[in-house]
Amino acid sequence: MEYININMSSEPGTLDWNLATDSSSFLIINNIMGGLTRLNNKLELENNLAESWYFVEGKNQIIFKIKKGILWSDNVELKSYHFTDSWERLLNPKTAADYAYFLFDIKNAKKYNSGKIKNFSQVGVRAIDDYTIEIDLKTKKSYFPSLMSFMSTFPIRKDLIDLHGESWIKIENLVTLGPYKMIERKNNSYMTFKDKLEKKIKIIINENSTSSLAMFENGQLDILDGGGIPLLEIPYLKSKGMINTNYQFRNNYIGFNVNKRPFDDPETRKAFMLAINKEVFESILQNTVNATNSWIPKGMIGNKKYNNLYDPKKAKEIIDRKNLKNTKIKFLFPESSNNRLIAEVLQSMWKENLKINVDIQGLEWKVYLSALDSDRPNMFRAGWAADYPDPHNFMNLFTCKSGNNETGWCDKVYDELIRKSSSEIDEKERIKYFDKAQEILIYKENVIIPLYESNQIYLKSSRLEDFEYSKMGIINFSDLNLKN
C-alpha cells in the first residue's frame, strides 16, 4: 500500500507523552497512543480506552472502567495501574513535567507535585482492580473526563521506562497502544507509521516552505499545512481554489518575563502593547489570522470582542517617563514558518513607536522550548492550541502553578477566579469570572499581549478523500484515505 505523505514544519520536541508540550509531538503521540477518552472531530467526548465512566452521586469522585483485552504493541494487556503509574510520574516533582497541573483537580495532587506530600498513595487516585480506576477530586469538575483525552494523561509502561531509562522512547524500545505504530524514524527527516490494516503514513519534516510547496506540486506530499505554504503564494493558491481552511481554537501571544527588567513593571508592559497595531498582521499573513485582544478564542464562552487598542503616542509617553530609551531587550521566537517575519514587524513597530531597539533571536523548536525553561528572555512569542474545548484550558495556563506559564507571573486573585470558574456550572456566571480574570491578565497586569487567532490552512492532494483538521489542530491518521 502506498504512503500518505504529510508535511511537518518542525521535529517533535519529544515522544515522551508525560513531558511533551508542543503540537508536533501531540500529532504523533495522538496517533500512536490514546487515553481513557477522546474528542471526535465534532468535539464530542467519547470513550476510548475506557469502557465507561461516571461521577459518583453525592461525592466528588469519578470512576473509570477500562476496556478488557486492549493490548500494548508487545502484547501485554492494558491494566489500570498503567494509568496510575503515568499520573504518578506526571505529578512527581523529579519529572518536572510542564503539564503536571492538568491533574491538580485531584485531591492532594498539587501537594504531591510541590513536595509537601511524599507518598503518592495519599493522592486521590487508586487502581481498584485491573480494570477500575477511582479518582477523588477536590470538587466536581465537569471538564475532567476531557482531560483524559490529552497526551500527558496517557498510560505508560513503567517497567520499560525503568529498563531503558530515557531511551524508552527510541523506536527500538517504544511500546504503544494507539491505532498506529511507528515503524521507522530518521531525525529531522521523516517518520513512518502503519496500522493493523497496513495503511501507511509518512511524516516528512521540512522547515523550508518553498521546498515544501515544490514537493507538494511534484506529488511528493499529500497534505501541506500552513507552516509549509509560503506567504506570497497564498493569494495565487486561493485564486486556484487550492487553499482549505478550518477554524481552530488557537491563539498567538507575546509573553513578558515579569521577573526581569524592564518588564517587572506592568506600565512598561502596557507601553509595548499599545505600540503594536495588530491589524497589520491580518494583511501580512494574507487574511489567514484575525487580530484579537482576547486570550479566550472565538467560539468559546468568554471571548471578548476585538477593539484596536493601538496608541503609539501614549506608549511613547510611558517610555519617556520611565526613561527606558536605551534599555537592552531580547525577544525570543521559534525559528519556523513565518515567525521571523512576524518578529521583524514587531521589532520595527517598537523601534518606530518607542524608539527602542529590540534584539530578536530565533531558535530551532527544541532549543527554543529549552531556552524558555532555562534562560528566559525579556520577551518571547508563543502560541496555544486547545488541549480540550473549554476556556479553562486557556485561562489555567497563566495560574501560579501552571508548568506552561513561562511569564513567571503569579496572582492569587487571578488563580481564585479561575478556580471558581472551573467549579461553576452556570454559563453566565462562568463568563463573569473569565471577564474579571482577562481584565487582570491583559489590561491591568499586561502579562501577555494576545496578537491574533490562527486558522488552519492546508493543501490536499487529489489522491485523498476529504478530511478535516480538528479544532485542536490534529489530524487523526485514521481519517485519511486514498481515493479508490
Phi and psi in degrees as a GROMACS rama.xvg file:
@    title "Ramachandran Plot"
@    xaxis  label "Phi"
@    yaxis  label "Psi"
@TYPE xy
-68.3955  153.889  GLU-2
-76.6287  145.457  TYR-3
-95.9069  121.694  ILE-4
-103.896  126.637  ASN-5
-122.644  135.118  ILE-6
-82.3976  140.985  ASN-7
-132.213  130.853  MET-8
-80.3239  -17.4965  SER-9
-147.968  149.687  SER-10
-63.4103  137.373  GLU-11
-56.4126  141.979  PRO-12
-61.2513  -44.0156  GLY-13
-166.033  154.96  THR-14
-101.218  10.41  LEU-15
-81.5764  105.116  ASP-16
-70.8264  -16.6118  TRP-17
-74.2315  -21.5603  ASN-18
-110.884  -18.9756  LEU-19
-64.5042  144.225  ALA-20
-133.288  -7.03246  THR-21
-111.178  160.311  ASP-22
-68.7928  -30.425  SER-23
-63.8851  -43.3418  SER-24
-64.4391  -42.2774  SER-25
-62.0635  -38.9875  PHE-26
-56.8498  -45.8008  LEU-27
-71.7013  -51.2303  ILE-28
-61.8278  -37.5313  ILE-29
-62.7626  -23.7942  ASN-30
-98.0825  -21.7255  ASN-31
-100.347  -9.49244  ILE-32
-133.177  -172.056  MET-33
-169.474  164.187  GLY-34
-117.468  -174.13  GLY-35
-61.3148  -36.8874  LEU-36
-125.522  172.017  THR-37
-147.726  155.045  ARG-38
-105.005  123.871  LEU-39
-78.6162  -178.634  ASN-40
-67.9866  -13.9745  ASN-41
-94.6121  8.16869  LYS-42
64.8145  25.2198  LEU-43
-87.8961  135.209  GLU-44
-79.3555  129.628  LEU-45
-127.884  155.75  GLU-46
-68.8898  144.41  ASN-47
-124.299  -86.4449  ASN-48
-83.0897  -14.0105  LEU-49
-84.4326  136.843  ALA-50
-76.9787  -38.3433  GLU-51
-164.566  165.956  SER-52
-154.652  154.47  TRP-53
-159.193  150.004  TYR-54
-83.1217  133.796  PHE-55
-75.839  125.444  VAL-56
-62.1635  130.863  GLU-57
82.1597  1.53361  GLY-58
-132.869  156.732  LYS-59
-88.5075  62.936  ASN-60
-139.32  142.737  GLN-61
-129.038  138.923  ILE-62
-114.555  128.599  ILE-63
-111.063  131.797  PHE-64
-106.978  120.742  LYS-65
-91.8427  154.53  ILE-66
-67.9964  144.204  LYS-67
-87.9785  149.807  LYS-68
83.0928  7.68657  GLY-69
-77.7475  126.235  ILE-70
-112.308  136.491  LEU-71
-67.7017  168.002  TRP-72
-67.7337  -11.257  SER-73
-100.959  16.792  ASP-74
71.1558  14.7588  ASN-75
-83.1476  135.177  VAL-76
-74.8946  140.767  GLU-77
-67.3841  131.426  LEU-78
-128.397  164.037  LYS-79
-56.328  -40.414  SER-80
-67.5162  -17.5424  TYR-81
-64.5395  -30.6587  HIS-82
-77.8839  -47.6545  PHE-83
-66.1532  -32.2334  THR-84
-61.7923  -41.5633  ASP-85
-64.1827  -43.2274  SER-86
-71.6941  -31.731  TRP-87
-65.111  -43.3484  GLU-88
-66.2781  -41.363  ARG-89
-62.5708  -39.5231  LEU-90
-85.5611  -20.9601  LEU-91
-59.5155  124.55  ASN-92
-58.7063  -26.564  PRO-93
-67.2062  -26.7089  LYS-94
-72.2407  -31.47  THR-95
54.8168  46.7041  ALA-96
-80.7126  129.519  ALA-97
-62.943  -29.9296  ASP-98
-94.7427  15.1303  TYR-99
-56.525  -34.9588  ALA-100
-63.2147  -16.0202  TYR-101
-59.2269  -25.453  PHE-102
-103.033  10.4825  LEU-103
-70.1475  -9.67313  PHE-104
-72.8683  -14.1608  ASP-105
-80.8106  140.011  ILE-106
-54.3507  125.234  LYS-107
69.0555  4.76214  ASN-108
-64.6657  -43.6539  ALA-109
-64.1092  -39.9138  LYS-110
-66.0679  -37.7953  LYS-111
-67.1961  -42.0515  TYR-112
-64.5714  -33.1815  ASN-113
-85.3091  -7.44852  SER-114
90.5295  0.275321  GLY-115
-69.9778  -28.9618  LYS-116
-117.263  130.033  ILE-117
-96.2641  -24.5134  LYS-118
-100.109  116.799  ASN-119
-64.8581  -20.6011  PHE-120
-63.9137  -17.1813  SER-121
-83.9025  -9.72631  GLN-122
-79.8069  144.709  VAL-123
-76.6201  48.9703  GLY-124
-132.226  136.502  VAL-125
-144.51  136.338  ARG-126
-87.324  99.6908  ALA-127
-66.3677  -41.3159  ILE-128
-151.785  -168.809  ASP-129
-61.9638  -20.2448  ASP-130
-129.831  12.9456  TYR-131
-130.934  129.053  THR-132
-120.539  130.608  ILE-133
-112.841  129.19  GLU-134
-125.641  124.782  ILE-135
-97.662  120.561  ASP-136
-97.3805  155.793  LEU-137
-66.7352  -42.6968  LYS-138
-144.943  161.067  THR-139
-65.8552  128.171  LYS-140
-121.77  112.088  LYS-141
-63.9174  -27.2104  SER-142
-85.1683  -5.1289  TYR-143
-56.9948  -44.0588  PHE-144
-57.8632  -27.82  PRO-145
-67.5704  -31.4841  SER-146
-61.6832  -28.4422  LEU-147
-74.3582  -2.02494  MET-148
-93.7915  -5.11987  SER-149
-97.342  147.754  PHE-150
-56.3585  -35.85  MET-151
-61.8478  -24.1834  SER-152
-96.2781  1.44515  THR-153
-64.3752  153.164  PHE-154
-67.4889  157.19  PRO-155
-127.695  166.37  ILE-156
-108.26  90.9826  ARG-157
-57.9635  -34.3829  LYS-158
-61.0035  -36.9039  ASP-159
-79.6661  -32.3294  LEU-160
-66.7771  -41.2889  ILE-161
-63.5911  -36.1487  ASP-162
-72.7198  -45.1207  LEU-163
-102.511  -11.1064  HIS-164
63.2302  -142.336  GLY-165
-64.9212  -14.2787  GLU-166
-83.1599  4.37005  SER-167
-64.0254  -20.7578  TRP-168
-93.3108  0.643245  ILE-169
-68.2513  147.581  LYS-170
-56.8849  -33.1316  ILE-171
-74.0506  -16.0656  GLU-172
-111.918  -14.5738  ASN-173
-71.5308  122.425  LEU-174
-114.775  127.597  VAL-175
-133.724  176.773  THR-176
-143.816  21.0647  LEU-177
-83.8373  -177.55  GLY-178
-68.0927  -21.2526  PRO-179
-122.301  149.506  TYR-180
-118.856  136.393  LYS-181
-73.9683  129.756  MET-182
-114.072  -16.79  ILE-183
-157.571  145.727  GLU-184
-148.17  131.464  ARG-185
-127.021  112.449  LYS-186
-53.9491  136.995  ASN-187
60.9121  20.6983  ASN-188
-134.815  -65.3482  SER-189
-163.019  164.964  TYR-190
-139.822  142.455  MET-191
-123.702  150.287  THR-192
-141.355  156.741  PHE-193
-149.226  155.571  LYS-194
-103.945  -173.509  ASP-195
-67.6389  -21.5668  LYS-196
-93.5361  10.2738  LEU-197
71.3009  17.061  GLU-198
-70.5061  132.176  LYS-199
-115.971  136.861  LYS-200
-123.221  137.356  ILE-201
-124.074  122.546  LYS-202
-95.0794  119.421  ILE-203
-106.02  120.72  ILE-204
-93.3748  119.068  ILE-205
-150.605  115.213  ASN-206
-84.6193  -9.96311  GLU-207
-92.5154  109.2  ASN-208
-66.894  -35.3317  SER-209
-63.59  -43.245  THR-210
-66.054  -39.4286  SER-211
-63.6149  -43.4822  SER-212
-63.1681  -40.0379  LEU-213
-61.6444  -40.2384  ALA-214
-63.1235  -40.6021  MET-215
-63.2481  -46.3713  PHE-216
-65.3309  -25.383  GLU-217
-90.4795  5.03417  ASN-218
81.8872  12.7042  GLY-219
-89.8358  -9.32145  GLN-220
-130.949  142.202  LEU-221
-101.787  -26.5732  ASP-222
-133.616  126.981  ILE-223
-124.586  113.931  LEU-224
-81.3173  176.31  ASP-225
-58.4615  -32.6717  GLY-226
-65.6535  -18.2887  GLY-227
-103.285  9.41837  GLY-228
-108.814  116.564  ILE-229
-59.3239  136.565  PRO-230
-54.5764  -45.5341  LEU-231
-69.3211  -13.2395  LEU-232
-89.8677  -11.7462  GLU-233
-62.1436  -46.3466  ILE-234
-57.1043  -42.1995  PRO-235
-64.1709  -45.0585  TYR-236
-65.5832  -35.1031  LEU-237
-64.9909  -42.4287  LYS-238
-63.2361  -26.0738  SER-239
-90.525  0.545144  LYS-240
70.0285  25.0751  GLY-241
-93.4403  -18.545  MET-242
-80.8677  126.65  ILE-243
-104.231  143.45  ASN-244
-132.257  130.136  THR-245
-123.288  129.909  ASN-246
-72.9588  142.029  TYR-247
-130.248  156.257  GLN-248
-83.3827  78.0302  PHE-249
-139.307  128.139  ARG-250
-125.444  151.315  ASN-251
-120.708  142.273  ASN-252
-150.042  164.749  TYR-253
-105.219  128.613  ILE-254
-106.73  143.483  GLY-255
-104.768  141.858  PHE-256
-83.6253  100.24  ASN-257
-74.5694  -4.37424  VAL-258
-102.872  7.2105  ASN-259
-127.772  130.908  LYS-260
-61.5649  144.919  ARG-261
-93.6456  6.09418  PRO-262
-89.8806  17.1257  PHE-263
-78.8241  0.868438  ASP-264
-114.686  118.465  ASP-265
-58.7248  -33.3598  PRO-266
-69.1996  -36.7515  GLU-267
-65.0396  -41.2638  THR-268
-60.5253  -38.3376  ARG-269
-64.1797  -38.9815  LYS-270
-59.6715  -42.734  ALA-271
-67.1624  -30.4224  PHE-272
-70.486  -45.2084  MET-273
-66.9934  -18.66  LEU-274
-84.7124  -0.8646  ALA-275
-106.412  123.504  ILE-276
-93.6959  96.4369  ASN-277
-65.3673  -25.9064  LYS-278
-65.8379  -19.7752  GLU-279
-60.0937  -34.9371  VAL-280
-69.5362  -27.7494  PHE-281
-61.9627  -41.7559  GLU-282
-71.8427  -48.3956  SER-283
-60.6317  -39.0517  ILE-284
-93.9647  24.768  LEU-285
55.9997  39.9579  GLN-286
58.5664  32.7228  ASN-287
-98.0618  -1.15385  THR-288
-132.66  164.27  VAL-289
-128.112  122.366  ASN-290
-58.0558  145.175  ALA-291
-149.332  151.551  THR-292
-113.577  5.20709  ASN-293
-104.711  134.195  SER-294
-78.6628  -33.5366  TRP-295
-77.5155  124.455  ILE-296
-75.6627  164.11  PRO-297
-58.6909  140.454  LYS-298
98.7391  -11.7094  GLY-299
-111.72  149.101  MET-300
-63.7898  142.551  ILE-301
97.0945  -6.73387  GLY-302
-65.122  134.958  ASN-303
-100.827  140.911  LYS-304
-63.491  140.656  LYS-305
-78.1171  130.471  TYR-306
-131.509  130.068  ASN-307
-68.2018  117.008  ASN-308
-98.3585  8.81293  LEU-309
-58.9452  119.85  TYR-310
-149.453  76.803  ASP-311
-62.3058  -31.8611  PRO-312
-64.1157  -47.2123  LYS-313
-66.3201  -37.2309  LYS-314
-61.4838  -44.9079  ALA-315
-66.8635  -35.9058  LYS-316
-60.4036  -40.1472  GLU-317
-64.9879  -45.7559  ILE-318
-62.8668  -41.5559  ILE-319
-65.4274  -41.2675  ASP-320
-66.2819  -32.4275  ARG-321
-86.2885  -8.32884  LYS-322
56.5415  55.2225  ASN-323
-110.532  12.667  LEU-324
-54.8638  -39.9938  LYS-325
-101.565  16.4638  ASN-326
-69.4724  135.497  THR-327
-86.743  126.163  LYS-328
-133.567  134.265  ILE-329
-112.743  131.826  LYS-330
-118.68  122.821  PHE-331
-106.442  142.512  LEU-332
-149.378  155.644  PHE-333
-75.7297  129.654  PRO-334
-83.5541  82.2047  GLU-335
-158.665  161.479  SER-336
52.077  -129.404  SER-337
-101.145  17.6816  ASN-338
-66.0916  -33.4314  ASN-339
-66.8433  -42.1505  ARG-340
-59.4413  -44.2632  LEU-341
-62.396  -43.278  ILE-342
-62.6591  -39.7795  ALA-343
-67.5029  -36.3338  GLU-344
-65.9932  -44.391  VAL-345
-61.6334  -44.2979  LEU-346
-57.7966  -41.9932  GLN-347
-66.4212  -41.1253  SER-348
-63.5011  -44.1262  MET-349
-66.838  -34.9499  TRP-350
-67.454  -45.5856  LYS-351
-70.3097  -43.7177  GLU-352
-91.8923  -26.834  ASN-353
-113.148  -12.4143  LEU-354
61.3244  36.2615  LYS-355
-119.494  130.279  ILE-356
-86.9086  113.948  ASN-357
-100.57  127.257  VAL-358
-82.4167  116.393  ASP-359
-100.406  141.078  ILE-360
-139.681  125.128  GLN-361
-101.806  137.299  GLY-362
-127.225  147.796  LEU-363
-55.9035  147.373  GLU-364
-50.1456  -51.2494  TRP-365
-63.061  -40.395  LYS-366
-68.3604  -38.6896  VAL-367
-59.3747  -48.4472  TYR-368
-60.3285  -40.7884  LEU-369
-65.5796  -40.0536  SER-370
-64.5734  -36.0354  ALA-371
-63.7025  -29.3094  LEU-372
-86.8104  -34.3198  ASP-373
-104.945  -30.4677  SER-374
-145.174  65.587  ASP-375
-65.1886  128.383  ARG-376
-80.6438  -175.266  PRO-377
-62.985  -42.6838  ASN-378
-140.101  155.411  MET-379
-150.127  154.123  PHE-380
-104.707  135.621  ARG-381
-148.906  173.413  ALA-382
-141.555  166.475  GLY-383
-145.435  124.972  TRP-384
-109.36  142.827  ALA-385
-58.6081  134.726  ALA-386
-88.8699  -28.8884  ASP-387
-150.935  150.674  TYR-388
-82.6254  66.1082  PRO-389
-145.349  141.307  ASP-390
-56.8128  -25.5405  PRO-391
-55.5655  -34.0527  HIS-392
-63.4132  -32.225  ASN-393
-83.3871  -45.1632  PHE-394
-72.1139  -33.6564  MET-395
-66.6321  -18.929  ASN-396
-57.9468  -32.5973  LEU-397
-107.68  21.8925  PHE-398
-76.0189  164.654  THR-399
-58.2893  -39.6994  CYS-400
-98.0496  7.8414  LYS-401
-70.6182  124.666  SER-402
-70.2732  -14.5741  GLY-403
-98.5488  5.07798  ASN-404
-83.893  98.008  ASN-405
-90.8797  5.8045  GLU-406
-86.1515  -22.4971  THR-407
79.6249  2.93297  GLY-408
-80.6052  142.242  TRP-409
-145.815  124.754  CYS-410
-139.149  116.42  ASP-411
-66.8134  -33.4506  LYS-412
-65.4107  -44.9217  VAL-413
-58.8881  -48.2103  TYR-414
-58.1311  -40.086  ASP-415
-67.5715  -37.2798  GLU-416
-63.3491  -41.022  LEU-417
-68.7261  -38.6641  ILE-418
-61.8023  -44.9306  ARG-419
-65.6897  -38.6756  LYS-420
-64.5414  -31.2381  SER-421
-75.4446  -22.4798  SER-422
-96.3754  -14.3216  SER-423
-80.6845  134.863  GLU-424
-93.9892  -37.0957  ILE-425
-67.3815  122.65  ASP-426
-62.8778  -40.5253  GLU-427
-63.6174  -38.4534  LYS-428
-69.2073  -38.3185  GLU-429
-61.3217  -42.359  ARG-430
-60.5728  -39.248  ILE-431
-61.071  -43.6769  LYS-432
-63.5683  -43.9861  TYR-433
-65.3149  -38.5007  PHE-434
-61.37  -46.0909  ASP-435
-64.3585  -40.2428  LYS-436
-66.674  -43.0935  ALA-437
-66.6178  -34.5122  GLN-438
-59.2411  -42.1471  GLU-439
-69.3076  -49.1124  ILE-440
-63.5244  -45.1142  LEU-441
-102.192  -37.368  ILE-442
-107.071  -32.2617  TYR-443
-88.1946  -50.7855  LYS-444
-95.2535  -20.1482  GLU-445
51.9132  46.4018  ASN-446
-71.8784  -36.7703  VAL-447
-133.469  162.351  ILE-448
-119.38  102.316  ILE-449
-61.5158  132.295  PRO-450
-101.978  -62.1791  LEU-451
-160.798  154.813  TYR-452
-92.1193  137.53  GLU-453
-100.845  140.928  SER-454
-96.1597  149.712  ASN-455
-85.2103  111.111  GLN-456
-107.475  149.021  ILE-457
-162.442  160.373  TYR-458
-107.843  142.964  LEU-459
-129.543  131.358  LYS-460
-72.6347  157.871  SER-461
-70.1316  -10.9303  SER-462
-72.8001  -22.1538  ARG-463
-95.3056  144.396  LEU-464
-70.3207  164.663  GLU-465
-64.7887  147.286  ASP-466
-156.477  170.408  PHE-467
-136.189  147.072  GLU-468
-68.9643  150.195  TYR-469
-74.5071  166.687  SER-470
-67.6358  -10.4698  LYS-471
-93.9551  4.33454  MET-472
80.6987  22.1169  GLY-473
-106.991  141.065  ILE-474
-101.6  122.61  ILE-475
-85.0437  116.738  ASN-476
-54.6494  -30.5641  PHE-477
-64.6628  -21.2419  SER-478
-83.5119  -7.3185  ASP-479
-94.9483  126.682  LEU-480
-143.405  139.756  ASN-481
-77.3317  144.538  LEU-482
-67.2639  146.712  LYS-483
